[in-house]
Amino acid sequence: MRFLVCTLLCALALVSCATPPAPSPVIEPQHWSISRTVQSALGMVTLFDPLDLVHHEADPKDWYQYDFAFANDLETGRFAAVLTDQPGRVNVRLTTGPLSTDERQMAGPHAVMRLRVINYRLLLTGGDAWPSTAKSARSFAYDSRWIGMANGDYRVVITALDRQQGALHDVVIQLLPVDDMYSVAYAPGIPYLVVGEPAGVAGINAGGLTYRELCKDIPDTVAWSPLTSRTLPVPGSVATIHLAAELHEQGRAMQVASKRAAKPIVVARNTNPGSIGVFVRPDTWHDDSVVSNGEVPVTTRILCAVKIQEVIPDVNRFALQIEPLPGARDPLSNEQYRAISARFDNWIRQSNDPAWRFKSAQIQRTKGHRAMMLGIMEYLELNAKHTESLLQESNAVLAERLLEHMTNDSVDVTR
């Protein structure tokens, strides 16, 4: 018995003196990092899959400047982007890991965004890939700027670095996996990050439509170019109109000769006295413009609505004498203002316009009764004859006629 006890005690002693098992090694997370140079005329860096933003193909090309257009995209993590003060070449590092020691020392302002990856890749560009009416989301299907990325939700931390301190990059974008991106508090707009300044955002509280009607300094006589489109551009807007090729050639010749190339022109359906048209004064004429059906597209500001007074049958030219029709200044009543705003929202919702959300929000944010009237006229796409009639009305009468039109399409079936 004594021998058994001694044996057990010796065994216990040996066990207690044995080397404890080595702890399991800690496996460090594997992070990746890549550096790219992004070319950007705006100093912008964007990271997204254009197909995730395909719903913006019905919106104007600058929709990303309006918070009412991208609010839902921010919330649902459809893109990450940053604006810097460095147009041209922007050096960017993307990583799923932390900032380096040097980067932490040189870090400037930062911002946080949500991002959800669903197609195993993201496109890193300089702001040239936003889908819009001018660009298809599918046009970037094959592009050298794609980056492979695991599907999932991410907390995106964008940090601006101080290049003057020797930083190798202008921006670091950290893509940090999270279980649910809705746990991430995100920037309320596109971050604007500049070293030495507090972090800011762009596009917040974006305004609505503006129209600059410039009816001063209109000459008594002008050249005429026939209106060839179904609609008449509204005064104060910037529009692409088709001018007679001969007028374009005259303007281009003056430009080549380094002369003042601004040419006063009225665009109208006809030259009958009493007819209404719009006055333009293009001053830039492109050499590579394409002539089609004797016309050349020219993008210019529509300065003012005008009334044709008389035709001047000069031997050497054909000119029109005109008088301006300045925009009405009378205010709408509060009741009229609310009624036409609500009616347009209802009308555009029921239309087949894929950009109805954008247009409705833009009208809601438009300040000034005249601007709202012109904006609604433009979005209704009225025929030219109808627009000519409305441009001669006061704002109060114009509001009544637009309400009638939106209530009963038979007022103008050629909408």
Summary of the structure (lengths in Angstrom):
residues: 415
radius of gyration: 31.5
end to end distance: 110.9
largest distance: 140.4
contacts: 1213
relative contact order: 0.12
helix: 31%
strand: 28%
